[in-house]
Amino acid sequence: MRILITDLNIKLDGHKFGYVSNLLNYIEGLSPENEYFFLVNFSREFKLETPKQNIKILTTAEEQQRVIASQKHYFQKSAEEWKIIHHECLKNKINHLVLMELDPYQVEIGKTKTPYSIAGIWFRPYARMQKEGPGLRNQIVFWRTILQKKLTIKWALMNKSLKKTFILNDEAMPNWLNNRRFFYLPDPYFEYKTIDNFDLRAKYNIPKDNLILLQFGNMDERKNNENIIAALNNLADEKAKKITLIIIGKFKEGYLQKIKNWIPTNSKYQTIIKDEFVSDEEMESTFKQSDVILRMNINFFGSSGIVGQAANHNKPCIVSNNGVMAEQVEKYKLGRIIDPHNVNAIKETIEFYLQNPDERQIDGTNYKKTHDLNTFGSTLLNVQ
């Protein structure tokens, strides 16, 4: 069988490259009876390579990337990307296509006759969405979005070649959607090497007894830093001075200044901010030596790989009380669940971990057993 795996939107500012590179590592360990093709976007930031003869790496040309980038509308951009994907499938006589992100191509899938079967990861399903804020306008926007998402996935499913639509870490949703082509897919944790002799406290001059709170990933308003910082600002001085907040990740334009404005010049807690994409090795080393991982996202109801990375190092998470993350944290006992809008609840939870050092260690074994790379890879590539 000839299988093409694609992601044409990889940037070194989030999880996308990790999914593709680790899946490549998984496939390299399989027996070679299948042929695999990896199709990724042209970039000078990363490079996929493999020594295996049954695996081929394909990249878009610079000119193709310029055409894609010139498109002003989301659907136009997606259509250009789909042309490339479909062309490569036909050119290489592909039997099965795996989309690492299904969402952009739903319209194109629905209107294309495909001689190959398709599976894809649906990152933004509608079933768990909630209205953002009060008022009639928010209600209208909410229901319009739900309707658009319902119609779009229904249109994609008109193509009978779309055999499997995967939803990350959501065990309930495939049943809610009442369609045999929706499937649960475990959101994997990935293991990377750590940096030799790495010392997080020495690197950032963190006092040895301070509680280290880690906020990691692409930084924008959804990360809820405003309420987290407000909670830290409400701590008594003697408690605040025993806390270090580390924020690492690429920041949305203008968002870094917002964070700086929220932090008083006379704050007693320590703040470390690193506005850049860090290496996998530095990420792994930082998680390993932090105390508590923050994931109190707002207006976000899906899975997060951060929870898995924390579980891999037996570090507790503080997560929002809705969506998939809350269910996973509760099921596997991975930390605390709170209302992300409740500043006092955030403050009290931080105080809990400050005053109870023994609670800064969880047992991530059961989560890791069911969310490893082998389980992810074998589920995603199971062609039936």
C-alpha positions in Angstrom: 0.0 0.0 0.0 1.1 3.5 -0.8 0.3 6.0 2.0 0.8 9.8 1.8 0.9 11.8 5.1 0.7 15.6 4.8 0.9 18.9 6.7 1.4 22.0 4.6 1.3 24.4 7.5 4.2 23.5 9.6 5.9 26.4 11.5 8.3 26.2 14.4 5.9 27.9 16.8 3.8 25.0 18.1 3.2 21.3 18.0 2.9 20.6 14.2 6.5 19.7 13.5 6.5 17.4 16.5 3.5 15.4 15.3 5.1 14.9 11.8 8.6 14.2 12.9 7.6 11.7 15.6 5.2 10.0 13.2 8.1 9.6 10.8 10.2 8.1 13.6 7.4 5.6 14.3 7.0 4.6 10.7 10.8 4.0 10.4 10.4 1.3 13.0 7.7 -0.6 11.0 8.2 -3.4 8.6 8.8 -2.1 5.0 5.9 -3.7 3.1 4.1 -0.3 2.7 5.5 2.8 0.9 5.1 6.1 2.8 5.3 9.6 1.4 5.5 12.7 3.6 4.4 15.9 2.0 5.3 19.1 3.9 5.6 22.8 3.1 8.8 24.3 1.9 10.7 26.0 4.8 14.2 26.9 5.8 13.2 26.4 9.5 13.1 22.6 9.4 14.0 19.6 7.4 12.6 16.1 7.4 15.1 13.3 6.5 15.0 9.5 6.6 17.4 6.7 5.7 14.6 4.3 4.9 14.1 3.3 1.3 10.3 2.8 1.6 9.8 6.4 2.9 10.0 9.5 0.6 10.0 13.1 1.7 8.2 15.5 -0.6 8.1 19.3 -0.2 6.3 22.1 -1.9 8.3 24.3 -4.2 9.1 27.9 -3.3 6.9 29.1 -6.1 4.0 27.0 -4.8 4.5 28.5 -1.3 4.4 32.0 -2.8 1.1 31.3 -4.5 -0.4 29.9 -1.3 0.8 32.8 0.7 -0.7 35.3 -1.8 -4.2 34.0 -1.2 -6.1 36.5 1.0 -9.0 34.2 1.9 -8.8 31.1 4.1 -10.7 28.9 1.7 -8.7 30.1 -1.3 -5.5 29.2 0.5 -6.9 25.8 1.4 -7.9 25.2 -2.2 -4.4 25.9 -3.4 -3.0 23.5 -0.8 -5.5 20.8 -1.7 -4.5 21.1 -5.4 -1.0 20.2 -4.5 -2.0 17.3 -2.2 -4.4 15.8 -4.7 -1.9 16.2 -7.5 0.8 14.3 -5.5 -1.7 11.6 -4.6 -2.5 11.0 -8.2 1.1 11.4 -9.4 2.4 8.8 -6.8 -0.6 6.4 -7.2 -1.5 6.9 -3.5 -3.9 4.4 -2.0 -4.5 6.2 1.3 -4.1 9.9 2.3 -3.6 11.0 5.9 -4.2 14.6 6.7 -2.5 15.8 9.9 -5.1 18.6 9.9 -8.4 17.9 8.2 -10.1 21.2 8.9 -8.8 23.4 6.0 -9.8 20.8 3.3 -13.3 19.9 4.2 -14.9 21.9 1.4 -12.4 20.6 -1.2 -12.8 17.0 -0.1 -16.5 17.3 -0.5 -16.2 18.4 -4.1 -13.4 16.1 -5.3 -13.6 12.6 -6.6 -10.7 10.8 -5.0 -9.5 7.3 -6.1 -7.7 7.0 -2.7 -9.2 6.7 0.8 -8.8 9.6 3.3 -8.3 9.9 7.0 -7.6 13.1 8.9 -7.4 14.8 12.3 -10.3 17.2 13.0 -8.8 19.8 15.3 -11.8 22.1 15.7 -15.0 20.1 16.0 -18.1 21.9 17.1 -19.8 19.6 19.7 -18.0 21.1 22.8 -18.1 24.7 21.8 -19.7 27.2 24.2 -20.9 30.7 23.7 -18.3 33.3 24.4 -19.7 36.0 26.7 -23.3 37.3 27.2 -25.6 39.1 24.9 -27.5 38.5 21.7 -24.6 39.2 19.4 -22.4 36.5 21.0 -25.4 34.1 20.8 -25.8 34.8 17.1 -22.1 34.4 16.4 -22.1 31.1 18.4 -24.9 29.5 16.5 -23.7 30.7 13.2 -20.3 29.1 13.9 -21.9 25.9 15.0 -24.0 25.8 11.8 -21.0 26.5 9.6 -19.0 23.7 11.2 -21.9 21.2 10.9 -22.5 22.0 7.3 -18.8 21.9 6.4 -18.1 18.5 8.0 -21.3 17.1 6.5 -20.2 18.3 3.1 -16.8 16.6 3.5 -18.5 13.4 4.5 -20.4 13.4 1.2 -17.1 12.0 -0.2 -17.3 8.3 0.7 -13.6 8.1 0.5 -13.3 10.0 3.7 -13.2 6.9 5.9 -12.0 8.2 9.2 -12.3 11.5 11.0 -10.1 11.5 14.1 -10.8 13.6 17.2 -7.9 14.0 19.6 -8.3 12.7 23.2 -12.1 13.0 23.0 -13.6 9.6 23.9 -17.2 10.9 24.0 -17.5 13.0 20.9 -17.5 10.2 18.3 -20.6 8.8 19.9 -22.3 12.2 20.2 -21.9 12.8 16.5 -23.6 9.5 15.7 -21.6 8.7 12.6 -19.4 5.6 12.1 -16.7 7.6 10.4 -15.7 9.6 13.6 -13.0 8.0 15.8 -11.1 8.7 19.0 -7.4 9.3 18.6 -5.1 9.6 21.6 -3.1 12.8 21.7 0.4 11.5 22.3 3.2 12.8 24.5 6.6 12.9 22.8 9.9 12.1 24.5 12.9 14.2 23.6 16.4 14.2 24.9 17.2 16.7 27.7 20.2 19.0 27.8 23.2 17.7 29.7 23.8 19.6 33.0 20.7 21.9 32.3 19.8 23.7 35.5 16.6 25.7 35.2 17.0 27.6 38.5 20.6 28.5 37.7 19.7 29.6 34.1 17.1 32.1 35.3 18.5 32.8 38.8 15.4 31.3 40.5 15.6 30.9 44.3 16.0 27.2 45.2 12.8 27.1 47.3 10.5 29.0 44.8 7.5 27.3 43.3 8.0 27.3 39.5 4.8 27.7 37.4 5.3 27.0 33.7 3.2 28.6 31.0 4.4 27.1 27.6 3.3 27.4 24.0 2.0 29.8 21.4 1.1 32.9 23.4 -2.1 34.8 22.8 -5.3 35.8 24.7 -6.5 32.2 24.9 -3.6 31.3 27.3 -5.4 33.4 30.0 -2.3 35.1 31.3 -4.3 38.1 32.3 -6.2 36.2 35.0 -3.2 34.2 36.0 -1.2 37.4 36.6 -4.2 39.0 38.4 -4.2 36.0 40.7 -0.5 36.4 41.4 -1.0 40.1 42.0 -3.6 39.2 44.7 -1.2 37.0 46.7 0.2 38.2 50.0 3.8 39.5 49.7 5.3 36.7 51.7 3.7 34.1 49.4 4.3 35.9 46.2 8.0 36.2 46.7 8.2 32.4 46.8 6.8 32.0 43.3 8.3 32.1 39.9 6.2 32.3 36.7 8.0 31.2 33.5 6.3 32.1 30.2 7.9 30.5 27.1 6.7 30.6 23.5 6.2 32.7 20.4 3.9 35.7 21.2 1.1 37.1 19.1 2.0 40.6 17.9 1.4 43.1 20.7 0.6 40.5 23.3 3.9 40.6 25.1 3.4 44.3 25.9 0.0 43.5 27.4 1.6 41.0 29.7 4.2 43.4 30.8 1.5 46.0 31.5 -0.4 43.5 33.8 2.7 42.9 36.0 3.2 45.7 38.5 6.7 47.2 38.7 6.8 46.3 42.4 5.6 42.7 42.1 7.1 40.4 44.6 6.8 37.2 42.4 9.5 36.5 39.9 8.6 36.6 36.2 10.7 35.0 33.4 9.5 35.7 29.8 11.0 34.1 26.7 9.4 35.2 23.5 10.8 32.6 21.2 10.4 29.0 19.9 12.8 26.8 22.0 14.3 23.5 21.0 12.6 20.2 21.9 15.6 19.5 24.2 15.1 22.8 26.1 11.4 22.2 26.3 11.9 18.8 27.8 14.5 20.0 30.2 12.2 22.9 31.3 9.2 20.7 31.9 11.3 18.2 33.9 12.5 20.9 36.3 9.3 23.0 36.7 6.9 22.3 39.5 3.4 23.0 38.1 2.2 23.3 34.5 -0.5 25.9 33.6 -3.1 25.2 31.0 -6.1 27.4 32.0 -7.1 28.3 28.5 -10.2 30.3 27.8 -12.6 29.7 24.9 -10.7 26.4 24.1 -12.4 23.0 24.5 -10.1 20.6 22.7 -7.0 18.6 23.6 -3.6 19.9 24.5 -0.3 18.1 24.1 1.0 20.1 27.1 -1.0 17.9 29.4 0.8 14.9 28.0 4.2 16.5 28.3 3.5 17.3 32.0 2.3 13.7 32.6 5.4 12.4 31.1 7.4 14.1 33.8 4.8 13.4 36.6 4.1 17.2 36.9 0.6 18.4 37.9 -1.4 20.6 35.6 -3.9 23.3 36.5 -6.5 23.2 33.6 -9.8 24.8 32.7 -13.0 23.2 33.9 -14.5 22.5 30.5 -13.7 20.5 27.5 -11.4 17.5 26.8 -8.5 18.6 29.0 -10.7 18.7 32.2 -12.0 15.2 31.5 -8.5 13.8 30.9 -7.1 15.5 34.0 -9.9 14.1 36.1 -9.8 10.6 34.6 -6.0 10.2 35.0 -5.6 12.3 38.2 -3.2 14.7 36.5 -3.8 17.9 38.5 -6.4 20.4 39.5 -9.4 21.7 37.5 -10.7 25.2 37.9 -12.8 28.0 36.4 -10.3 29.9 34.2 -12.2 33.1 34.7 -12.2 32.9 38.5 -9.1 34.8 39.7 -9.7 33.8 43.3 -9.8 30.1 42.4 -6.6 30.4 40.4 -5.0 32.2 43.4 -6.1 29.5 45.9 -4.9 26.7 43.6 -1.5 28.3 43.3 -1.4 28.7 47.1 -2.3 25.0 47.5 0.8 23.9 45.5 2.9 26.5 47.3 1.9 25.2 50.7 1.9 21.5 49.8 5.2 20.5 48.1 4.2 16.8 48.2 1.3 17.6 45.8 3.8 18.7 43.1 4.2 15.1 42.0 1.6 13.1 40.2 1.7 9.6 38.7 1.4 9.9 34.9 1.9 6.2 34.3 -1.7 5.3 33.3 -1.9 8.3 30.9 1.4 7.4 29.3 0.3 3.8 28.7 -2.6 4.9 26.5 -1.1 8.0 24.9 2.3 6.9 23.7 3.6 7.3 20.1 3.0 3.7 19.2 -0.7 3.9 20.2 -1.1 7.2 18.3 0.7 5.9 15.2 -1.0 2.6 15.0 -4.4 4.2 15.4 -3.9 6.9 12.9 -2.4 4.6 10.2 -4.9 1.7 10.7 -6.3 1.6 7.2 -9.6 -0.3 6.9 
